[in-house]
């Protein structure tokens, strides 16, 4: 039986949204592989999150519950994660493309003598292998990759998969994992959380972004007005951030935040590969640019060739009327 093991994460609400999405993907894939779905949770105070895993699609939950795992540290998480994989013997290991997954997945794959596929957008079964689709060449192309050794370690971009509808009749077996005292080479001495105003880029279902073509920082007020109507987050291209027009924390792109919203509205953004690497996973891209040859249009489902100053007022009014 070829099982799939998901390394989950938790937040204030319990299992994180990317974890629920991966459990949904694992449930669908396991139906074709003929195995079960396991969830590994590492942290502190995991009982409530573990209890919600069964209804979300897990058959077995491994809990490594210890104060030493309260926050992510490579030295403390890696040996525990390796032990869980060796105990479960999965064919596939899934992690979120989060800060934890980006660090842990390649290290774990190396320990296990296999390879890792990073930042996958799509997953499907081909025989006993998982084919993962991911962006490449700065978001200008897609590649389909498989790992030929087991376990197949894959990180999954948030919002690229759909969670299952919770089934209260399902329950999962909970297996407690012993946690040895870690040999830490680094220690967390403090945390500073950046305060986001409004909706966080990575959480938004709708993102409205502006680029250098806006002409100046004052134009972002118009984007914020449209975002208010759409209940959207406001993003920026790297060029606009470098000019000081909008906070760097709101930069979308390869060197900024990677987003995968349902709707991405790109205003006065040319569509450079660096930017598209950060928004290419969006389900729908709408571009507004007065240059008909702007690369952004090749990625867009809908495009408007005109000056954004003429388009935005009418667009905002139409959205406001439709959503009223």
Residue frames relative to the residue before (quaternion, step in Angstrom):
aa qw qx qy qz dx dy dz
X 1.0000 0.0000 0.0000 0.0000 0.00 0.00 0.00
X 0.2381 -0.7911 0.5525 0.1103 3.59 -0.64 1.13
X 0.1209 -0.8266 0.5480 0.0427 3.56 -0.19 1.27
X 0.3065 -0.7067 0.6045 0.2030 3.53 -1.37 0.29
X 0.1631 -0.7909 0.5872 0.0558 3.56 -0.81 1.06
X 0.1570 -0.7818 0.6014 0.0498 3.55 -0.77 1.13
X 0.2211 -0.7307 0.6273 0.1540 3.56 -0.90 0.91
X 0.1606 -0.8404 0.5155 0.0467 3.53 -0.36 1.29
X 0.2368 -0.7268 0.6223 0.1685 3.50 -1.39 0.17
X 0.2765 -0.7644 0.5635 0.1472 3.54 -1.20 0.51
X 0.0976 -0.7536 0.6429 0.0961 3.51 -1.35 0.34
X 0.7897 -0.3159 0.2031 0.4850 3.58 -1.23 -0.25
X 0.7000 0.4747 -0.2652 0.4629 3.59 1.12 -0.64
X 0.6634 -0.4461 0.3195 0.5088 3.60 1.24 -0.22
X 0.7975 -0.0929 0.1167 0.5845 3.58 -0.72 -1.04
X 0.4610 -0.6963 0.4748 0.2780 3.58 -0.84 0.96
X 0.6540 -0.5230 0.3759 0.3967 3.57 -1.22 0.47
X 0.6599 0.4878 -0.3405 0.4590 3.67 0.84 -0.74
X 0.6125 0.5425 -0.3529 0.4538 3.60 1.09 -0.64
X 0.6522 0.5029 -0.3091 0.4756 3.59 0.96 -0.85
X 0.6337 0.5239 -0.3270 0.4659 3.58 1.06 -0.75
X 0.6729 0.4872 -0.3020 0.4677 3.60 0.93 -0.84
X 0.6175 0.5259 -0.3504 0.4684 3.60 1.04 -0.65
X 0.6248 0.5282 -0.3304 0.4705 3.57 1.06 -0.72
X 0.6664 0.4907 -0.2954 0.4774 3.56 0.94 -0.91
X 0.6537 0.5195 -0.3132 0.4524 3.58 0.95 -0.88
X 0.6358 0.5301 -0.3315 0.4526 3.59 0.99 -0.78
X 0.6719 0.4866 -0.3005 0.4706 3.57 0.95 -0.84
X 0.6831 0.4867 -0.2896 0.4612 3.58 0.92 -0.89
X 0.6522 0.5365 -0.3236 0.4267 3.58 0.97 -0.83
X 0.5663 0.5954 -0.3805 0.4243 3.56 1.16 -0.51
X 0.7009 0.4339 -0.2553 0.5053 3.57 1.12 -0.68
X 0.6776 0.4787 -0.2937 0.4748 3.59 1.10 -0.65
X 0.4163 -0.7415 0.4394 0.2896 3.56 1.22 -0.45
X 0.6285 0.5197 -0.3510 0.4601 3.60 1.15 0.51
X 0.5970 -0.5711 0.4289 0.3653 3.52 -1.32 -0.24
X 0.4304 -0.6640 0.5480 0.2711 3.53 -1.41 -0.07
X 0.0804 -0.7851 0.6138 0.0227 3.55 -0.81 1.05
X 0.1876 -0.7614 0.6114 0.1057 3.54 -1.21 0.62
X 0.1568 -0.7693 0.6133 0.0862 3.56 -0.93 0.91
X 0.0552 -0.7855 0.6164 0.0014 3.56 -0.84 1.04
X 0.0514 -0.7776 0.6266 -0.0025 3.55 -0.80 1.07
X 0.4437 0.6784 -0.4872 0.3249 3.56 -0.76 1.00
X 0.4870 -0.6233 0.5099 0.3380 3.52 -1.21 -0.63
X 0.8135 0.1622 -0.1501 0.5379 3.59 -0.89 0.95
X 0.2558 0.8337 -0.4460 0.2015 3.55 0.85 1.02
X 0.4111 0.7644 -0.4504 0.2097 3.62 1.19 -0.16
X 0.6803 0.4822 -0.3061 0.4593 3.62 0.86 -0.88
X 0.6530 0.5077 -0.3154 0.4651 3.57 0.96 -0.84
X 0.6455 0.5224 -0.3191 0.4569 3.58 0.99 -0.82
X 0.6499 0.5319 -0.3174 0.4404 3.58 1.01 -0.80
X 0.6983 0.4657 -0.2746 0.4691 3.60 1.11 -0.60
X 0.5072 0.6895 -0.4049 0.3216 3.59 1.25 -0.17
X 0.6144 0.5686 -0.3480 0.4220 3.60 1.02 -0.76
X 0.6932 0.4594 -0.2885 0.4746 3.62 0.74 -0.95
X 0.6764 0.4971 -0.2914 0.4587 3.60 1.17 -0.53
X 0.7260 -0.4652 0.2387 0.4467 3.60 1.26 -0.03
X 0.5726 0.6039 -0.3896 0.3945 3.62 1.21 -0.12
X 0.3286 -0.7214 0.5759 0.1998 3.56 -1.16 0.70
X 0.7818 0.0975 -0.0223 0.6155 3.56 1.13 -0.77
X 0.1194 -0.7815 0.6090 0.0643 3.57 -1.06 0.79
X 0.1751 -0.7537 0.6267 0.0918 3.56 -0.81 1.05
X 0.0737 -0.8084 0.5837 0.0169 3.58 -0.68 1.09
X 0.0830 -0.7434 0.6632 0.0253 3.54 -0.83 1.10
X 0.0271 0.8427 -0.5270 0.1069 3.53 0.14 1.39
X 0.3141 0.7336 -0.5394 0.2687 3.57 -0.35 1.25
X 0.5890 -0.5901 0.4197 0.3588 3.55 -1.12 0.66
X 0.6254 0.5571 -0.3375 0.4296 3.59 1.09 -0.65
X 0.7024 0.4257 -0.2543 0.5107 3.59 1.29 -0.30
X 0.3332 0.7852 -0.4735 0.2199 3.58 1.29 0.18
X 0.7740 0.0937 -0.0742 0.6219 3.59 1.13 -0.62
X 0.5942 -0.6224 0.3780 0.3415 3.55 -1.09 0.71
X 0.1085 0.7269 -0.6729 0.0843 3.50 -1.05 1.00
X 0.5383 -0.6487 0.4260 0.3287 3.57 -0.82 0.96
X 0.6941 0.5077 -0.2902 0.4199 3.57 0.80 -1.02
X 0.7088 0.4407 -0.2704 0.4799 3.60 1.04 -0.67
X 0.7119 0.4730 -0.2635 0.4472 3.60 0.98 -0.80
X 0.6460 0.5847 -0.3406 0.3532 3.59 0.87 -0.92
X 0.7057 0.4391 -0.3091 0.4621 3.67 0.72 -0.84
X 0.6283 0.5218 -0.3415 0.4652 3.59 1.07 -0.67
X 0.6505 0.5143 -0.3120 0.4636 3.57 0.94 -0.89
X 0.6430 0.5188 -0.3220 0.4624 3.58 0.96 -0.83
X 0.6528 0.5219 -0.3130 0.4511 3.58 0.96 -0.82
X 0.6493 0.5110 -0.3189 0.4644 3.57 1.01 -0.80
X 0.6439 0.5116 -0.3259 0.4663 3.59 0.96 -0.83
X 0.6724 0.4903 -0.3031 0.4643 3.59 0.90 -0.86
X 0.6486 0.5053 -0.3170 0.4728 3.60 1.11 -0.61
X 0.7401 0.4246 -0.2250 0.4705 3.59 0.93 -0.90
X 0.1562 -0.8294 0.5137 0.1543 3.61 1.17 -0.65
X 0.1569 0.8214 -0.5353 0.1189 3.62 0.72 0.98
X 0.4874 -0.6178 0.5198 0.3325 3.53 -1.30 0.30
X 0.7921 0.1572 -0.0447 0.5881 3.56 1.14 -0.74
X 0.1192 -0.7592 0.6362 0.0679 3.57 -1.08 0.80
X 0.1034 -0.8004 0.5898 0.0287 3.58 -0.77 1.07
X 0.0126 0.7584 -0.6517 0.0061 3.54 -1.12 0.79
X 0.5304 -0.5986 0.4838 0.3554 3.55 -1.23 0.41
X 0.4576 -0.6373 0.5382 0.3078 3.56 -1.22 0.53
X 0.2603 0.7482 -0.5416 0.2813 3.52 0.72 1.24
X 0.7090 -0.4039 0.3133 0.4857 3.57 -1.23 -0.07
X 0.6402 0.5083 -0.3275 0.4739 3.59 1.06 -0.71
X 0.6931 0.4941 -0.2846 0.4410 3.58 0.81 -0.99
X 0.6425 0.5304 -0.3297 0.4441 3.57 0.98 -0.80
X 0.7034 0.4385 -0.2653 0.4925 3.58 1.07 -0.68
X 0.7416 0.4639 -0.2373 0.4225 3.56 0.82 -1.05
X 0.6438 0.5798 -0.3426 0.3632 3.61 0.85 -0.92
X 0.7213 0.4174 -0.2971 0.4662 3.66 0.66 -0.87
X 0.6238 0.5321 -0.3455 0.4564 3.58 1.07 -0.65
X 0.6601 0.5010 -0.3021 0.4712 3.56 0.97 -0.90
X 0.6385 0.5301 -0.3289 0.4507 3.58 0.94 -0.85
X 0.6449 0.5153 -0.3186 0.4659 3.58 0.99 -0.81
X 0.6411 0.5245 -0.3193 0.4605 3.58 0.97 -0.86
X 0.7346 0.4293 -0.2199 0.4773 3.57 1.02 -0.84
X 0.4730 -0.7000 0.4244 0.3258 3.58 1.27 -0.02
X 0.5915 0.5350 -0.3800 0.4685 3.55 1.11 0.67
X 0.4849 -0.6488 0.4959 0.3132 3.59 -1.24 -0.38
X 0.3061 -0.7462 0.5650 0.1739 3.55 -1.27 0.43
X 0.2220 -0.7169 0.6449 0.1443 3.54 -1.16 0.76
X 0.2024 -0.8227 0.5256 0.0768 3.56 -0.64 1.11
X 0.8796 0.1237 -0.0856 0.4513 3.53 -1.28 0.69
X 0.1613 0.8095 -0.5454 0.1458 3.58 0.78 0.99
X 0.3031 -0.7529 0.5643 0.1510 3.53 -1.17 0.76
X 0.8015 0.1019 -0.0415 0.5878 3.58 1.17 -0.54
X 0.1256 -0.7913 0.5973 0.0376 3.56 -1.09 0.77
X 0.1534 0.7722 -0.6097 0.0919 3.58 -0.96 0.86
X 0.4941 -0.6725 0.4800 0.2705 3.53 -1.23 0.56
X 0.0012 -0.7520 0.6591 -0.0078 3.54 -1.10 0.85
X 0.7928 -0.1116 0.0193 0.5989 3.56 0.01 1.31
X 0.7435 -0.3117 0.2486 0.5369 3.57 -0.56 -1.16
X 0.5895 0.5560 -0.3609 0.4616 3.58 1.30 0.34
X 0.3375 -0.6868 0.5964 0.2423 3.53 -1.27 0.48
X 0.2269 -0.7479 0.6094 0.1337 3.56 -0.85 1.00
X 0.1184 -0.8022 0.5845 0.0285 3.56 -0.69 1.12
X 0.2261 -0.7587 0.5984 0.1232 3.55 -0.91 0.97
X 0.0545 0.7997 -0.5930 0.0763 3.57 -0.86 0.97
X 0.5475 -0.6020 0.4688 0.3437 3.55 -1.27 0.43
X 0.0006 -0.7792 0.6266 0.0135 3.54 -1.22 0.54
X 0.7880 0.2835 -0.2394 0.4913 3.56 -1.31 0.23
X 0.7094 -0.4909 0.2605 0.4336 3.54 0.81 1.08
X 0.7066 -0.4578 0.2632 0.4711 3.58 1.10 0.62
X 0.5359 0.6534 -0.3936 0.3619 3.61 1.26 0.00
X 0.7893 0.1502 -0.0859 0.5891 3.60 1.22 -0.26
X 0.3098 -0.7126 0.5926 0.2123 3.54 -1.35 0.24
X 0.1117 -0.7773 0.6140 0.0788 3.56 -1.10 0.68
X 0.2794 -0.7286 0.6016 0.1706 3.55 -1.18 0.64
X 0.0570 -0.8296 0.5525 -0.0572 3.55 -0.59 1.23
X 0.0642 -0.7626 0.6400 0.0685 3.55 -1.19 0.61
X 0.3348 -0.6852 0.6042 0.2310 3.53 -1.28 0.51
X 0.3057 -0.7994 0.4951 0.1494 3.58 -0.69 1.07
X 0.6863 0.4057 -0.2827 0.5333 3.60 1.29 0.00
X 0.3733 -0.7227 0.5377 0.2217 3.57 -1.22 0.47
X 0.5582 -0.2280 -0.7976 -0.0144 1.45 -2.02 1.44
X 0.4802 -0.6359 0.5182 0.3107 3.54 -1.23 0.51
X 0.1404 -0.8108 0.5666 0.0439 3.60 -0.45 1.21
X 0.0457 0.8142 -0.5690 0.1064 3.57 -0.63 1.16
X 0.1974 -0.7371 0.6270 0.1566 3.57 -1.01 0.79
X 0.2670 -0.7875 0.5494 0.0819 3.54 -1.04 0.91
X 0.4237 -0.7028 0.5075 0.2626 3.57 -0.82 0.97
X 0.5149 -0.6421 0.4648 0.3264 3.62 -0.87 0.87
X 0.8278 0.2166 -0.2174 0.4697 3.53 -1.18 0.83
X 0.5381 0.6106 -0.4216 0.3998 3.59 1.21 0.27
X 0.7389 0.3119 -0.1860 0.5675 3.60 1.30 -0.29
X 0.4006 -0.7143 0.5245 0.2330 3.56 -1.24 0.45
X 0.4064 -0.6986 0.5242 0.2682 3.61 -0.92 0.84
X 0.5247 -0.5899 0.4964 0.3609 3.54 -1.29 0.27
X 0.5103 -0.5692 0.5207 0.3801 3.52 -1.27 0.30
X 0.5108 -0.6796 0.4288 0.3055 3.58 -0.73 1.07
X 0.1458 -0.7773 0.6105 0.0433 3.55 -0.96 0.99
X 0.3066 -0.8034 0.4854 0.1579 3.57 -0.18 1.30
X 0.6158 0.5634 -0.3546 0.4215 3.61 1.17 -0.38
X 0.6304 0.5350 -0.3355 0.4514 3.60 1.24 -0.30
X 0.0287 -0.7703 0.6366 0.0239 3.54 -1.17 0.65
X 0.2869 -0.7601 0.5621 0.1549 3.55 -1.22 0.49
X 0.4841 -0.6214 0.5262 0.3204 3.54 -1.18 0.59
X 0.2149 -0.7792 0.5784 0.1096 3.58 -0.85 0.98
X 0.0925 -0.7929 0.6023 0.0044 3.56 -0.76 1.12
X 0.2811 -0.7678 0.5546 0.1545 3.58 -0.58 1.15
X 0.2251 -0.7785 0.5779 0.0959 3.56 -0.93 0.98
X 0.4229 -0.6916 0.5246 0.2600 3.57 -0.90 0.92
X 0.1528 -0.7885 0.5931 0.0568 3.55 -0.98 0.92
X 0.2695 -0.7644 0.5676 0.1446 3.57 -0.64 1.14
X 0.6015 -0.5457 0.4290 0.3954 3.56 -1.21 0.44
X 0.3585 -0.7747 0.4747 0.2142 3.60 -0.56 1.11
X 0.3675 -0.6806 0.5872 0.2386 3.52 -1.28 0.53
X 0.0927 -0.8560 0.5083 0.0145 3.56 0.17 1.32
X 0.2564 -0.7498 0.5917 0.1479 3.54 -1.00 0.91
X 0.7631 0.1585 -0.1160 0.6157 3.57 1.32 -0.21
X 0.1628 -0.7857 0.5910 0.0831 3.55 -1.13 0.61
X 0.4381 -0.6673 0.5359 0.2750 3.55 -1.15 0.69
X 0.1708 -0.8147 0.5498 0.0692 3.57 -0.61 1.13
X 0.7988 -0.1153 0.0713 0.5861 3.58 1.21 -0.25
X 0.2265 -0.7581 0.5963 0.1355 3.54 -1.27 0.38
X 0.0866 -0.7710 0.6294 0.0449 3.53 -1.10 0.76
X 0.1850 -0.8078 0.5557 0.0664 3.55 -0.47 1.23
X 0.3790 -0.7115 0.5438 0.2332 3.56 -0.78 1.03
X 0.3384 -0.7487 0.5387 0.1862 3.54 -0.83 1.01
X 0.1954 -0.7900 0.5736 0.0930 3.56 -0.59 1.15
X 0.3106 -0.7266 0.5815 0.1934 3.55 -0.99 0.88
X 0.8135 0.1437 -0.1362 0.5468 3.55 -0.69 1.09
X 0.7782 -0.3188 0.2588 0.4752 3.54 -1.23 -0.59
X 0.4355 -0.6879 0.5115 0.2749 3.58 -0.92 0.87
X 0.6085 -0.5873 0.3937 0.3603 3.56 -1.02 0.81
X 0.7241 0.4677 -0.2624 0.4337 3.58 0.77 -1.04
X 0.6919 0.4644 -0.2763 0.4788 3.60 1.22 -0.37
X 0.5749 0.6610 -0.3576 0.3235 3.58 1.20 -0.50
X 0.3802 -0.6929 0.5673 0.2314 3.54 -1.12 0.75
X 0.7602 0.1806 -0.1138 0.6136 3.56 1.25 -0.47
X 0.0435 -0.7861 0.6166 0.0027 3.58 -0.94 0.92
X 0.1362 -0.7547 0.6384 0.0652 3.56 -0.98 0.95
X 0.0131 -0.8302 0.5556 -0.0445 3.59 -0.53 1.18
X 0.1773 -0.7848 0.5874 0.0873 3.53 -1.18 0.69
X 0.2443 -0.7881 0.5529 0.1162 3.54 -1.18 0.63
X 0.7839 -0.3381 0.2439 0.4602 3.52 -1.32 -0.21
X 0.5926 0.6012 -0.3554 0.4013 3.57 1.16 -0.54
X 0.4935 0.6485 -0.4360 0.3819 3.60 1.24 -0.13
X 0.4394 -0.7440 0.4142 0.2860 3.57 1.16 -0.52
X 0.8061 -0.1534 0.1009 0.5625 3.59 1.17 -0.28
X 0.6707 -0.5393 0.3323 0.3858 3.59 -1.23 0.38
X 0.5888 0.6044 -0.3786 0.3805 3.59 1.09 -0.61
X 0.5916 0.5983 -0.3669 0.3968 3.61 1.13 -0.54
X 0.5717 0.6054 -0.3914 0.3916 3.60 1.14 -0.46
X 0.5340 0.6025 -0.4143 0.4245 3.59 1.20 -0.31
X 0.6388 0.5126 -0.3228 0.4743 3.59 1.08 -0.72
X 0.6381 0.5124 -0.3234 0.4751 3.58 1.07 -0.74
X 0.6452 0.5165 -0.3186 0.4643 3.58 1.01 -0.78
X 0.6206 0.5327 -0.3408 0.4636 3.58 1.09 -0.66
X 0.6570 0.4861 -0.3040 0.4895 3.59 0.96 -0.86
X 0.6390 0.5320 -0.3249 0.4507 3.57 0.98 -0.82
X 0.6169 0.5516 -0.3442 0.4436 3.58 1.06 -0.69
X 0.6502 0.5073 -0.3091 0.4737 3.57 1.03 -0.77
X 0.7538 0.3994 -0.1984 0.4826 3.57 1.00 -0.89
X 0.3449 -0.7244 0.4993 0.3270 3.60 1.31 -0.13
X 0.3705 0.7527 -0.4405 0.3196 3.52 0.93 1.02
X 0.4441 -0.6149 0.5669 0.3213 3.51 -1.39 0.20
X 0.3369 -0.7274 0.5611 0.2064 3.56 -1.19 0.55
X 0.0805 -0.8005 0.5937 0.0151 3.55 -0.87 1.02
X 0.2406 -0.7602 0.5893 0.1299 3.53 -1.33 0.10
X 0.4788 -0.6200 0.5257 0.3316 3.53 -1.23 0.45
X 0.6530 -0.5096 0.3737 0.4173 3.56 -1.23 0.32
X 0.6246 0.5590 -0.3453 0.4222 3.58 0.98 -0.83
X 0.6768 0.4834 -0.2948 0.4705 3.59 0.92 -0.89
X 0.6420 0.5077 -0.3238 0.4745 3.59 1.04 -0.73
X 0.6510 0.5238 -0.3180 0.4479 3.59 0.95 -0.86
X 0.6673 0.4838 -0.2929 0.4847 3.57 1.16 -0.60
X 0.5097 -0.6746 0.4011 0.3524 3.57 1.29 -0.08
X 0.4219 0.7329 -0.4471 0.2914 3.56 1.23 0.33
X 0.7963 0.0573 -0.0090 0.6021 3.59 1.12 -0.59
X 0.6348 -0.5708 0.3499 0.3859 3.61 -1.08 0.64
X 0.5547 -0.6244 0.4376 0.3331 3.61 -0.99 0.78
X 0.5814 0.5963 -0.3742 0.4078 3.60 1.14 -0.54
X 0.7039 0.4483 -0.2549 0.4885 3.59 1.24 -0.42
X 0.4139 0.7190 -0.4672 0.3057 3.58 1.24 0.24
X 0.1876 -0.7524 0.6244 0.0938 3.55 -0.98 0.95
X 0.5282 0.6373 -0.4456 0.3411 3.57 -0.81 0.93
X 0.7744 -0.3616 0.2596 0.4496 3.51 -1.36 -0.06
X 0.7652 0.3049 -0.1689 0.5412 3.59 1.03 -0.79
X 0.6620 0.4425 -0.3150 0.5164 3.57 1.27 0.31
X 0.7541 -0.3138 0.2760 0.5066 3.55 -0.95 -0.93
X 0.2874 -0.7239 0.6016 0.1773 3.56 -1.05 0.83
X 0.0685 -0.8188 0.5700 -0.0070 3.58 -0.65 1.11
X 0.0965 -0.7768 0.6201 0.0529 3.56 -1.23 0.56
X 0.1159 0.8350 -0.5315 0.0834 3.61 0.68 1.01
X 0.6245 -0.5002 0.4265 0.4218 3.53 -1.33 0.06
X 0.7955 0.0880 -0.0217 0.5991 3.57 1.06 -0.81
X 0.0440 -0.7756 0.6296 -0.0052 3.56 -0.87 1.03
X 0.1265 -0.7934 0.5945 0.0335 3.57 -0.58 1.19
X 0.1041 -0.8116 0.5748 0.0089 3.57 -0.45 1.25
X 0.0617 -0.8253 0.5606 -0.0285 3.56 -0.43 1.26
X 0.8441 -0.0399 -0.0241 0.5341 3.56 -0.70 1.17
X 0.4689 0.6191 -0.4633 0.4269 3.55 1.06 0.88
X 0.4238 -0.7430 0.4573 0.2434 3.58 -0.68 1.06
X 0.4468 -0.6971 0.4541 0.3290 3.59 1.04 -0.75
X 0.1609 0.7993 -0.5545 0.1666 3.56 1.01 0.83
X 0.6415 -0.5629 0.3561 0.3805 3.57 -1.12 0.68
X 0.6102 0.5632 -0.3500 0.4335 3.60 1.04 -0.74
X 0.6853 0.4609 -0.2869 0.4854 3.59 0.99 -0.80
X 0.6734 0.5112 -0.3092 0.4355 3.58 0.89 -0.89
X 0.5666 0.5812 -0.3869 0.4375 3.59 1.17 -0.46
X 0.7102 0.4552 -0.2570 0.4715 3.57 1.18 -0.51
X 0.7947 0.2584 -0.1455 0.5296 3.60 1.16 -0.35
X 0.4192 0.7521 -0.4371 0.2598 3.60 1.27 -0.03
X 0.6510 0.5210 -0.3156 0.4529 3.57 1.21 -0.40
X 0.4077 0.7147 -0.4734 0.3146 3.59 1.27 0.09
X 0.5135 -0.6640 0.4452 0.3120 3.58 -1.00 0.80
X 0.7906 0.0375 -0.0031 0.6112 3.58 1.07 -0.75
X 0.0903 -0.7800 0.6179 0.0406 3.57 -0.86 0.99
X 0.0988 -0.7609 0.6404 0.0348 3.55 -0.94 1.00
X 0.1127 -0.8212 0.5588 0.0238 3.58 -0.65 1.11
X 0.0857 -0.7511 0.6531 0.0441 3.54 -1.12 0.82
X 0.2575 0.7534 -0.5581 0.2338 3.56 -0.50 1.20
X 0.4238 -0.7268 0.4782 0.2519 3.58 -0.91 0.84
X 0.6156 0.5132 -0.3462 0.4875 3.59 1.29 -0.13
X 0.3275 -0.7826 0.4886 0.2036 3.63 -0.35 1.15
X 0.6923 0.4622 -0.2737 0.4819 3.59 1.23 -0.39
X 0.3509 0.7468 -0.4993 0.2643 3.60 1.23 0.21
X 0.5329 -0.6616 0.4211 0.3177 3.63 -0.83 0.92
X 0.5432 0.6491 -0.4003 0.3513 3.60 1.11 -0.60
X 0.6310 0.5674 -0.3456 0.4007 3.59 1.05 -0.70
X 0.6188 0.5487 -0.3553 0.4356 3.60 1.12 -0.50
X 0.6897 0.4401 -0.2715 0.5069 3.59 1.26 -0.33
X 0.6360 0.6051 -0.2975 0.3752 3.57 1.26 -0.42
X 0.4318 -0.6594 0.5490 0.2781 3.51 -1.16 0.64
X 0.7754 0.0757 -0.0364 0.6259 3.56 1.12 -0.76
X 0.0422 -0.8096 0.5853 0.0112 3.57 -1.03 0.74
X 0.1486 -0.7596 0.6280 0.0808 3.55 -1.13 0.72
X 0.1708 -0.7845 0.5912 0.0773 3.58 -0.60 1.16
X 0.4795 0.6195 -0.4855 0.3880 3.56 -0.19 1.32
X 0.6259 -0.5029 0.4284 0.4145 3.53 -1.33 0.13
X 0.4926 -0.6902 0.4397 0.2960 3.58 -0.71 1.04
X 0.5906 0.5920 -0.3699 0.4047 3.60 1.12 -0.61
X 0.6682 0.4671 -0.2935 0.4992 3.57 1.16 -0.56
X 0.7101 0.5039 -0.2528 0.4219 3.55 1.03 -0.85
X 0.6632 0.5766 -0.3281 0.3465 3.58 0.79 -1.04
X 0.6624 0.5020 -0.3532 0.4296 3.68 0.75 -0.82
X 0.6801 0.4751 -0.2935 0.4750 3.59 0.92 -0.88
X 0.6448 0.5245 -0.3210 0.4540 3.57 1.01 -0.81
X 0.6625 0.5013 -0.3094 0.4626 3.57 0.92 -0.87
X 0.6501 0.5138 -0.3184 0.4605 3.59 0.97 -0.82
X 0.6555 0.5109 -0.3127 0.4600 3.59 1.00 -0.82
X 0.6492 0.5016 -0.3161 0.4764 3.58 0.98 -0.82
X 0.6486 0.5294 -0.3208 0.4428 3.58 0.93 -0.90
X 0.6677 0.4911 -0.2988 0.4729 3.57 0.98 -0.83
X 0.6793 0.5008 -0.2926 0.4497 3.58 0.94 -0.89
X 0.7423 0.4115 -0.2180 0.4818 3.58 1.04 -0.77
X 0.4807 0.6813 -0.4354 0.3394 3.59 1.26 -0.12
